[in-house]
Structure formats: C-alpha cells, structure tokens
Amino acid sequence: MTQATAAPVGEQQAGWRDVAALLGARALRRLQLIASAVRPLGWTLIGLTVLFWAVGAVWGWRELIVAAWMLGIVLLICAVFLIGRTTYDVTLDLARTRVVVGERAIGALTLANRSTRAILPSRVVLPVGAGRGDFSIQRLAAGEETEELFTIPTQRRGVVQVGPVSIVRGDPLGVFERAHRRDEPVDLYVHPKTVLFGGQSLGFLRDLEGLPAADLSRDDVSFHALLEYQPGDDLRHVHWRSTARTGVMMVRQFEETRRSHFVIGLSRSRADYRTDDEFELAISAAGSIGLRALRDSQRVDVRVQGRELPASTGKRLLDSLALVDQSKPREGGIADLAGVLAATMPLASIVVLVCGSSVRAEDLRQACARMPFGARALAVVVESGREQPALRRIGEADVVTIGALDQLPLALQKVLA
C-alpha cells in the first residue's frame, strides 16, 4: 500500500519539475529578448535609476529620489516607441550578383505592408560587407509598399554579403532598440579585372583522339611504325600484310596521344609579391589566361597553395578567384607550388605559373625545373611599374614579365611567335 502511494507521488513531483523547467526556460527566453532591446545608453540610465533610488532611500536624499523618478519616466517614454508591429514583406533584389572591380552594383529593397492595419515609421538596416546602410521608412498604410534603391562600392575584389535586412524600432535617444530580421542575405561576387585576347591558341587544341606526343607506345590510336612481334603484344595490332610479305609477324607501334590539359599555378604567397597591387595583377593575369583556355575548349585546372580552385566554366573560375587571399609562409612559395603541380597533374599538356616580382631567380629556376615532364612550361611574373613586357627563357620554360594587365596579350604573342 505504501509503495503504491509513493509511486504516484514521485511521478507527480517529476511532472511538476518538468513544468517548472519549461516555465523557467520560457521566462529566460523572454528576459533575453527584453535585454537584447536595451542599448548601452539604456543600461546606463537603468543603473543610474537604481543607484539614485537606493542611495536616496538609505540616506534620505530627496533630490536623488526625484532624479530616479525623472529617469524612470524617461525610460518609460522611450519604451513606448517599441510598441507597434513591423510585419513588412521584405524583398532584396540585386540587379547583378556578379560584377567586375570598379563596376557599379545596384540593388533595390522593397517593403510592403500586407496586413490590414498601418505600420508606424521605422528604420531598416541593411548590412553590406563590413558596413551597413540605414533607411528611414515612413508610415505605411495597409496594402502600401515602398522601394529604396542603393549602390554597393566594388573597389576591392572579393565576395560581399548583402543582408540580412533588419527592421529596427527604437526611440530618438537610442535607449531601446528592437530589431527583426527579414529575408536572406545575398552574395555579391566582385570579380577581378580580366583582358580578352585572340590569336594563336595557348595550348594544344582538344579533339577526339588527342594530340600525338614524342613518347612511343604499343597501344594507342596514332600510328607510328611497324615492329617485330614481341611476346605480350596485342594480337589485334598485327599487320597481316607485312607479316605475309616478310614472313615475320609484324605489329603496329603507336605514338602516345595526350588530351589537352591546361594547368594554371597561381602563387598566393605573400613573400612572392612586393605590394598588394602586384597580387591583384597576378590574379587578373591568371583569370585572363584561364578564360582564354576555356574558350579554346580545353580542360582547365587552377591550383594555389593549399587547394585546387573550381574552374570548369568561366563563371566558376572568376568566382573562385574572387575568394583567393594571400597565404601564410608555411604553405610555401612558387617552387613548392610547382612541385605539387608535378605530383598531382603529371599528364598536363601546358602549365602556366603566375607569381610576383619578389620571387628570387633561383626559386623561379627551381619552379620551372619541377614542371611536369613533357608539358609546355610558361611562367608569368608580374612587376608593378614595368612599362614594357619582357621575355626570357629559363631551362625549358618561357618566362614573361608584365607590369600591367593590358601588356599580357603582347607578352603571350612574343612567346607564341
């Protein structure tokens, strides 16, 4: 009997504890919500109100009690400004989500009141990268909408997050502020500048069978010569006419064919560049060369220290370059990058290394020597202030030095001449 009575009592106590925990969690959330609406000035005024009241009550200073009452009234009046709904329908629209450095990026912010009652004036905050834009929205009647146009500065390459939009209600003194987030943020890609150029293709043209290389093989598609049969040769490649004429079994020998594989190695080591402008010029040069190779219908791979960049299309290539930043010294320089290219992409048909003018001559020579075997090698060195492009040769690699992006087509013409 005692055990049967104790069990329901224990279950009842556990139920009350669950209810108390639920109510406590809800109360805590409400307190956090209220605390989030108090600005630093508000906390200061609340603290002074409590302090004046306590000191005035203890020491009997009526002046402090009156001051506490005045501050309390000010806080109450400021809190009244938080009353009201901000149920806007918010639409954030960018005319273009991809622009080039220096181009104007224009967007529109539309707020509509879909309710049956008017919405009092409020303030809209739109974060744009590290900054933000403020818009004052007047009273909107039921069914009314308003549109605010804005421009985004694009002086720097990168990805700028626009939004999320926050609807802010607050008092003129900045004591209280209530913010409600609306809509989702939008990414604006600021691409590096690139230059278009024509003329001869930078690498092998891609076709159905590939292009023949100097290496010989027992099995491929580009016929080279006839050899005497050796044990293990594929009987499908026996040349029966020559076998009947000579009385010795002859098999076909082939030249290895190689698909066009264009590889760009862009150094992002801070030690390889004298200035930030050189680094930006190197990114623009790599993007220009990659876009030309993609127009030539070649398979393009782009690699920087630490990772490979998506480059299957021009848009993906430029999106990837917009995110490139300078690496730390422990990730190595251009010579280390060339070694990674040789190890991970040994069948590349042409390799282009892009670096800055701070690279030492021995490091550049070592990088050129590490190029994948059989690949055509080209190095592009960017040097701020150079007025004319220069061409030299290091080992089997052509090395061009440019001082501006518009010098790149002329420099490559010298290489291909």
Secondary structure, 3 states (H helix, E strand, C coil): CHHHHHHHHHHHHHHHHHHHHHHHHHHHHHHHHHHHCECHHHHHHHHHHHHHHHHHHHHCCHHHHHHHHHHHHHHHHHHHCCCCCCCEEEEEEECCCEEECCCCEEEEEEEEECCCCCECCEEEEEEECCEEEEEEECCECCCCEEEEEEEECCCCCEEEEECCEEEEEECCCCCEEEEEEECCCEEEEEECCCCCCCCCCCCCCCCCCCEEEEEEECCCCEEEEEEECCCCCCHHHECHHHHHHHCCCEEEEEEEEECCEEEEEECCEHHHCCCHHHHHHHHHHHHHHHHHHHHCCCEEEEEECCEEECCCCHHHHHHHHHCCCCECHHHCCHHHHHHHHHHHCCCCCEEEEEEECCCCHHHHHHHHHCCCCCCEEEEEEECCCCCCCEEEEECCEEEEEECCHHHHHHHHHHHHC
